[in-house]
């Protein structure tokens, strides 16, 4: 396809190229029309552009892939289950000059870039890459095996005594618990607590997850991630709507977050989460253990109804006591004044 022959370092990506990338990377799905219409691809292509610009520094001397078609060719290898070694050997045949000192680096750079663009997972075999993001070091075997090994780790933490109540939302993380929500473009960092547990990373790209029909991602991972987003950004919740209105533009959030599918009660159980179970447990524990440090957060914190009413009744009583005490003091002062100035 002609549109994919364009260079990776051309920014911004034009409409035809964007359309071709979506159609070829992830063939059309059977999503309902209303969901197709609500997809927002702007966050993904900002990510695409950042990844290409970062990889193609110094005129791309460290990455062999130069066009969008080069990325698509590598993706076909991922989809066909080819091991990294085979993909690398096939790519080596296309080198114009063999035996270069940085041959492995430019081959690995192209493979890793294609994997990141295809899956929005920080895949990087180069251990020298410095990043605050979780990194998947895919060195051997096929990509699906690497992803399965990372995301398919067995549960370690117990969810005994924990419940995912309706108050467990991204908006309440900030309004009640003081846990800042930051969007991440790395799926491997979804729901990860950072910065002494006062920040949580959330993979907010709903549109990418709904469209992605890759067989490389572990079965059910995309659907379960969407389920966690429905949990954190419930449709119709007033506080969530206000939070999204406040952060959507400044953080470049996917507008489809406002249209997450509602969850049934059975979908809100910990056992429904195979991939994100332990991170949800950690996040829930942090949320439960938090205590509002400000009056405004006390107002929003209605996790314990009895405690909330008791606290605010006490505040009202205190205010009324101070008010009436002040009134009595003023009244007493006026009486004394009149007694000395009766004439």
C-alpha positions in Angstrom: 0.0 0.0 0.0 1.4 3.3 -1.1 0.4 5.2 2.1 2.6 2.9 4.1 5.7 3.8 2.1 6.1 7.1 3.9 9.1 7.6 6.2 8.6 7.0 9.9 10.2 10.4 10.8 7.6 12.5 9.0 5.4 14.2 11.5 2.5 14.7 11.8 1.2 11.5 10.1 -1.3 12.3 7.4 -4.9 11.0 7.4 -4.4 8.4 4.6 -1.4 6.9 6.4 -3.2 6.8 9.7 -6.1 5.0 8.1 -3.8 2.5 6.4 -1.9 1.8 9.7 -5.2 1.1 11.5 -6.5 -1.1 8.7 -3.3 -3.1 8.2 -2.1 -3.4 11.8 -5.5 -4.4 13.1 -8.0 -5.5 10.5 -11.6 -4.2 11.0 -13.4 -5.8 13.9 -17.0 -6.5 14.5 -17.4 -3.7 17.0 -20.9 -2.1 17.1 -21.2 1.0 15.1 -21.7 3.3 18.1 -18.4 2.0 19.6 -16.6 2.4 16.2 -17.8 6.0 16.1 -16.5 6.8 19.6 -13.0 5.6 19.0 -10.4 8.3 19.5 -7.1 7.5 17.7 -5.3 10.8 18.5 -3.6 9.5 21.7 -2.3 6.4 19.9 -0.8 8.4 17.0 0.8 10.8 19.4 2.4 7.8 21.0 3.3 6.4 17.5 5.0 9.7 16.6 6.9 9.9 19.9 8.2 6.3 19.5 9.4 6.9 15.9 11.1 10.2 16.7 12.9 8.7 19.7 14.0 5.6 17.8 15.1 7.5 14.7 17.6 9.9 16.3 20.8 10.6 14.5 19.0 10.0 11.1 18.0 6.5 12.2 21.4 5.0 12.2 20.5 2.7 15.1 17.2 1.4 13.6 16.8 -0.4 10.3 13.1 0.2 9.9 12.6 3.4 7.9 9.0 3.2 6.6 5.6 2.2 8.0 5.7 -0.7 5.6 8.9 -1.9 7.3 7.0 -2.0 10.6 4.1 -3.9 9.0 6.4 -6.5 7.6 7.8 -7.1 11.1 4.3 -7.3 12.6 3.5 -10.1 10.1 6.4 -12.1 11.6 5.0 -11.5 15.1 1.5 -12.7 14.1 3.0 -15.8 12.4 4.7 -16.8 15.7 8.2 -16.5 14.3 10.9 -16.5 17.0 13.0 -13.4 17.3 16.0 -15.2 16.0 14.2 -16.0 12.7 12.9 -12.4 12.3 16.4 -11.1 12.9 17.9 -13.4 10.3 15.3 -12.4 7.7 15.9 -8.7 8.5 19.6 -9.2 8.2 19.2 -10.3 4.5 17.9 -6.8 3.8 21.0 -5.0 5.0 22.8 -3.1 2.3 26.1 -3.4 4.2 26.9 -6.6 6.2 29.2 -6.9 9.1 28.7 -3.4 10.5 29.9 -2.8 14.1 26.3 -1.9 15.2 24.5 -4.6 13.1 22.8 -6.2 16.0 21.8 -2.8 17.4 20.0 -1.7 14.3 18.3 -5.0 13.8 17.1 -5.2 17.4 16.1 -1.6 17.3 13.7 -2.2 14.4 12.2 -5.3 16.0 11.6 -3.6 19.3 10.1 -0.5 17.7 7.7 -2.6 15.7 6.6 -4.5 18.8 6.0 -1.2 20.8 4.0 0.3 17.9 1.9 -2.8 17.5 1.2 -3.6 21.2 1.8 -0.4 23.2 4.1 -2.4 25.5 7.6 -1.1 26.3 9.6 -3.9 24.6 13.3 -3.3 24.5 16.1 -5.9 24.4 18.7 -3.2 25.0 19.4 -3.2 28.8 21.1 0.2 28.5 17.8 1.9 27.8 17.0 4.0 30.8 13.3 4.4 31.4 10.9 4.7 34.4 8.5 2.4 32.6 8.4 -1.4 33.1 10.4 -2.9 30.3 9.9 -6.3 28.7 13.2 -7.7 27.5 12.4 -9.9 24.6 15.6 -11.7 23.6 14.6 -15.1 22.4 11.6 -17.1 21.3 8.4 -15.6 19.9 6.8 -12.4 21.1 3.6 -14.1 22.4 5.6 -16.3 24.7 7.4 -13.3 26.1 4.1 -11.5 26.7 2.5 -14.5 28.2 5.4 -15.0 30.6 5.0 -11.4 31.8 1.3 -11.0 32.0 0.4 -14.5 32.9 2.2 -14.7 36.2 0.1 -16.5 38.9 -1.7 -14.6 41.6 0.3 -14.1 44.8 -1.8 -11.8 46.9 -5.1 -12.7 48.7 -8.2 -10.6 48.1 -9.9 -11.9 51.3 -12.0 -9.3 52.9 -11.7 -6.9 50.0 -14.5 -5.7 47.8 -14.6 -3.5 44.7 -17.3 -1.1 45.7 -18.7 1.6 43.4 -16.5 4.2 45.2 -13.4 2.5 43.8 -12.9 4.9 40.9 -10.1 6.9 39.5 -11.8 10.2 40.5 -12.0 9.0 44.1 -8.4 8.0 44.2 -7.6 11.7 44.0 -10.6 13.2 45.7 -10.6 10.9 48.7 -7.3 9.0 48.9 -4.9 11.6 47.5 -3.6 9.1 45.0 -2.7 10.9 41.8 -3.8 9.2 38.5 -1.3 9.5 35.6 -2.0 8.1 32.2 0.6 5.7 30.7 1.2 4.5 27.2 2.8 1.3 28.4 0.3 -1.5 28.9 2.8 -3.3 31.2 2.5 -0.4 33.7 -1.3 -0.4 34.0 -2.4 -0.1 37.6 1.1 0.1 38.9 1.6 2.2 42.1 4.6 4.5 42.0 6.2 7.3 44.0 5.8 5.9 47.5 2.3 4.7 46.6 0.8 8.1 46.0 0.6 7.8 42.2 -1.0 5.1 40.0 -0.3 4.6 36.3 -3.4 3.8 34.2 -3.4 2.7 30.6 -6.3 4.9 29.3 -6.2 4.0 25.6 -9.7 2.5 25.3 -9.8 2.9 21.5 -6.6 1.0 21.0 -7.8 -1.9 23.2 -11.2 -2.1 21.5 -9.7 -2.2 18.0 -6.7 -4.4 18.8 -7.4 -7.9 17.6 -3.8 -9.1 17.7 -3.3 -12.8 18.4 0.1 -11.9 20.0 -1.4 -10.4 23.2 -2.4 -13.1 25.7 -6.0 -14.1 25.2 -8.4 -12.0 27.2 -5.8 -9.3 28.2 -7.3 -6.5 26.2 -10.9 -7.3 27.3 -9.8 -7.5 31.0 -8.0 -4.2 30.7 -11.1 -2.6 29.3 -13.0 -4.2 32.3 -10.6 -2.4 34.7 -11.2 0.9 32.9 -15.0 0.4 33.2 -14.3 -0.2 37.0 -12.2 3.0 37.3 -14.3 5.2 35.0 -17.9 4.2 35.5 -20.4 5.4 32.9 -22.8 7.9 34.3 -20.8 8.7 37.5 -20.9 12.4 38.2 -17.5 12.6 39.9 -15.9 10.6 37.1 -17.4 13.0 34.5 -16.0 16.0 36.3 -12.6 14.4 36.7 -12.5 13.6 33.0 -13.6 17.1 32.0 -10.8 18.5 34.2 -8.0 16.2 32.9 -9.0 15.2 29.4 -7.3 18.1 27.6 -4.3 18.6 29.9 -3.3 14.9 29.9 -4.4 14.1 26.3 -6.8 11.4 27.4 -8.7 9.1 25.1 -12.2 10.6 24.8 -13.6 7.0 24.7 -13.0 6.8 28.4 -16.3 8.6 28.8 -18.1 5.7 27.2 -16.7 2.6 29.1 -19.2 -0.3 29.2 -21.1 -0.5 32.5 -20.2 -3.4 34.8 -22.6 -5.9 36.4 -22.1 -6.8 40.0 -20.6 -10.2 38.9 -18.0 -8.3 36.9 -16.8 -6.4 40.0 -15.4 -9.5 41.7 -11.6 -10.0 42.1 -11.8 -13.5 40.7 -12.9 -12.0 37.4 -9.5 -10.5 36.9 -6.8 -12.9 35.9 -4.1 -10.5 34.6 -4.6 -7.5 36.9 -5.7 -9.3 40.1 -2.6 -8.6 42.2 -2.3 -4.9 41.2 -6.0 -4.4 41.9 -5.5 -5.9 45.4 -2.5 -3.6 46.1 -4.4 -0.6 44.8 -7.5 -1.5 46.8 -5.4 -1.9 50.0 -3.8 1.5 49.4 -7.3 3.1 48.8 -8.7 1.5 52.0 -5.8 2.5 54.2 -5.7 6.1 53.0 -7.1 8.8 55.3 -8.3 12.1 53.8 -5.8 14.9 54.7 -8.0 17.8 53.8 -11.6 18.9 54.6 -12.6 18.6 50.9 -11.4 15.0 50.8 -13.3 14.3 54.1 -16.5 15.6 52.3 -16.0 13.2 49.3 -15.0 10.2 51.5 -18.2 8.3 52.0 -16.7 4.8 52.1 -18.0 4.5 55.7 -21.4 6.1 55.9 -21.7 6.1 59.7 -18.3 7.6 60.1 -19.0 10.3 57.5 -22.3 11.3 59.2 -20.7 11.2 62.6 -17.8 13.4 61.5 -20.0 16.1 59.8 -22.6 16.1 62.6 -19.7 16.8 65.0 -18.4 19.6 62.7 -21.9 21.1 62.6 -22.3 20.9 66.4 -18.8 22.5 66.8 -19.7 25.3 64.4 -23.1 25.9 66.2 -21.4 25.9 69.6 -18.9 28.4 68.5 -21.6 30.5 66.8 -23.9 30.6 69.9 -21.0 31.1 72.2 -19.9 34.1 70.1 -23.5 35.4 70.2 -23.7 35.1 73.9 -20.3 36.8 74.4 -21.5 39.7 72.2 -24.8 39.9 74.0 -23.0 39.9 77.4 -20.6 42.6 76.2 -23.6 44.8 75.1 -25.3 44.3 78.5 -22.2 45.4 80.3 -21.8 48.4 78.0 -25.4 49.5 78.6 -25.0 49.1 82.4 -22.2 51.6 82.4 -23.8 53.9 79.9 -27.4 53.8 81.0 -27.9 57.5 80.3 
